[in-house]
Amino acid sequence: MTIVFEVDGQRVEFTRNGFTGRAGLLVDGEHLSLQSPWNPLTHWSLGRVRTWKATIRGRGVVIEKRRPALFAGFRPHAYRVLVDGLVVAEREGH
């Protein structure tokens, strides 16, 4: 899953590997890790919504992943990217 969006004219790329669970942001060629595959909570969660938060150029970035209630491993998840509370990107995928 890859979502590209902008924060104050700066290109930001969110990536998440559905197999390993690794999630991160790529800003100015620098990788910011949001979720490590070595953390056990990456792979096991009872909640349906997972959020990642970061600050880019002084602005709050929140990425939400909402998984389906049934057969979540086989169905697409909904992703939303918010910058300072405004939705700037939405996408479905794994």
C-alpha positions in Angstrom: 0.0 0.0 0.0 1.4 3.4 -1.0 -0.3 6.7 -0.6 1.3 9.9 -1.9 0.1 13.3 -0.5 1.5 16.8 0.1 2.2 18.8 3.3 2.8 22.5 2.5 3.9 21.6 -1.0 6.3 18.9 0.2 5.7 15.4 -1.3 5.1 12.8 1.4 4.8 9.0 0.7 3.1 6.7 3.2 4.0 3.0 2.7 2.8 -0.1 4.5 3.7 -3.7 3.8 0.7 -5.8 4.4 2.8 -9.0 4.9 5.3 -7.7 7.4 3.2 -4.9 8.9 6.0 -2.3 8.5 4.7 1.2 8.0 6.5 4.5 7.4 6.7 7.9 5.8 9.2 9.1 3.2 9.8 12.8 3.4 12.7 14.6 1.6 14.4 11.2 1.0 14.3 10.5 4.8 12.4 7.5 6.1 10.3 7.9 9.3 9.3 4.6 10.8 5.7 4.5 12.1 5.4 0.7 12.8 8.0 -1.9 13.2 7.5 -5.6 12.2 9.4 -6.6 15.3 6.7 -5.2 17.6 4.2 -7.9 18.5 1.4 -5.4 18.6 2.0 -4.9 14.8 0.5 -8.3 14.1 -2.2 -8.6 16.8 -4.9 -6.1 17.5 -8.5 -6.3 18.7 -9.4 -2.9 17.5 -10.7 -2.2 14.0 -9.0 1.2 13.6 -5.2 1.8 13.8 -3.8 5.3 13.8 -0.3 6.5 13.2 0.7 10.1 14.0 3.6 12.3 12.9 4.6 15.9 12.6 5.9 17.2 9.3 6.9 20.8 8.9 5.1 21.6 12.1 1.8 20.2 10.9 0.0 17.2 12.4 -0.3 14.2 10.2 -2.6 11.3 11.1 -3.0 8.1 9.1 -6.0 5.9 9.9 -6.4 2.3 8.8 -9.8 0.8 9.2 -10.1 -3.0 8.8 -13.4 -4.8 7.9 -15.1 -6.7 10.7 -15.2 -10.1 8.9 -12.4 -11.8 7.0 -10.1 -8.8 7.4 -7.1 -10.6 5.9 -8.9 -11.2 2.7 -10.7 -7.9 2.2 -9.3 -4.4 1.5 -8.8 -2.0 4.3 -9.8 1.7 4.2 -7.0 4.3 4.7 -7.4 8.0 5.4 -4.7 10.6 5.6 -5.4 13.8 7.6 -3.2 16.9 7.8 -4.2 19.2 10.7 -7.6 17.4 10.8 -8.4 17.8 7.1 -8.7 14.7 4.9 -6.1 15.0 2.1 -6.2 11.4 0.8 -8.3 8.2 1.0 -7.6 4.8 -0.5 -8.6 1.2 -0.1 -6.2 -1.7 -0.3 -4.0 -4.2 1.7 
